[in-house]
Amino acid sequence: WHVEEPISDSAIITTYLVSELAARSVKVILSGVGGDELFAGYQRYLGDHYGRQYRRIPAWLRRGIGSLAGRLPSGRHSRMMDLARYARQFLRASELPWREQYRMFVQICARESVKDLLRYAPAAQDGFDGIVQKDHGEDSLLRLMRVDAETQLAEDLLLLTDKVTMATSIECRVPFLDHRLVEVASAVPAAVKLRGGRLKHVLKKALVGVLPDEILNRGKRGFGAPMGAWFKSELKNLRSELLSQRTVESRGLLSWPGVQRALAAHDSGREDYTDLVLVLVNLEIWCRLFLDRRSSSDVADELNELTLAA
């Protein structure tokens, strides 16, 4: 209701809860949004770093290793499954051109799956295609960071941060995106931002003595909610109802066989479609609010009943 579009980022939940808590005592908060895009903070940037080393392996051996990718399980409900998911993604993408490789790292499902899900054929190109076609001769890492700044940062992180904080009557500022800091960060070479596989190397080095070592040296931690686990437990009944054959076919936007295949692949562990399931659930909720014009309280009561019935 507050975001006004069916977003696939579970950080909307945690951001809302943190904002709601903060609003009890302060009126303005600071966010670190932008730090990852400016100073190389995402795990997927390591794909480029380790990819250069991986391609030193003879091609015949890489082909053998790559053939194992499809046999690896994919999920997020355990550390081992999560590592297998990252390994599978890396091996699948390692031989692709950079544009398709990075699409694989950031997409919630492949183009073919999108076609399978929709009742009507999607456009030949999407917004991501237009952005990755730009090539300013940048270093490969800087190129990926530019793509993120033009896509995820603008269309996801800033959008949800702005709308969710406003919904809780609090103002959120993003100091990393001060234009002067952006200009300075843009001039820093990629090799300094990510050195030896250390994310945010130059930022962490600059803050030695300012922040405690346990903060600077701890591993990357996401800010999302455990939707994968919830959809298999507390939200199982809600998911089943919102993505049932009756609901999908009566809505008329999606192909039920495609939805059924995606859910089966996700539930079996063949694919990690946590974000896809989330966006499909959110799409149906969005339709009930904005197409069916039902009140937010009415839809909330319905969703609560489905959750309690699990």
Salt bridges, closest charged atoms under 4 A:
GLU4 OE1 - LYS163 NZ 2.88
ASP36 OD1 - LYS200 NZ 3.21
ASP36 OD1 - LYS220 NZ 2.84
ASP48 OD2 - ARG52 NH1 2.66
ASP82 OD1 - ARG85 NH2 2.65
GLU95 OE2 - ARG62 NE 2.62
GLU100 OE2 - ARG111 NH2 3.58
ASP116 OD1 - ARG261 NH2 2.72
ASP126 OD1 - ARG103 NH2 3.02
ASP129 OD1 - ARG103 NH2 2.90
ASP129 OD1 - ARG111 NH2 2.63
ASP135 OD2 - ARG99 NH2 3.84
ASP135 OD2 - ARG143 NH1 3.76
GLU138 OE2 - ARG146 NE 2.55
ASP148 OD2 - ARG44 NH2 3.28
GLU150 OE1 - LYS134 NZ 2.94
GLU150 OE2 - ARG146 NH1 3.27
GLU171 OE2 - ARG173 NE 2.92
ASP178 OD2 - ARG180 NH2 2.88
GLU183 OE2 - HIS179 ND1 3.63
GLU241 OE2 - ARG246 NH2 2.52
ASP267 OD2 - ARG239 NH2 2.99
GLU271 OE2 - ARG88 NH2 3.35
GLU271 OE2 - ARG92 NH2 3.27
ASP272 OD2 - ARG76 NE 2.56
ASP272 OD2 - ARG85 NE 3.57
ASP275 OD2 - ARG76 NH2 3.00
GLU284 OE2 - ARG251 NH2 2.97
GLU284 OE2 - ARG288 NE 2.64
ASP292 OD2 - ARG251 NH2 2.92
ASP298 OD2 - ARG294 NE 3.01
GLU302 OE1 - ARG288 NH1 3.00
GLU302 OE1 - ARG294 NH2 2.95
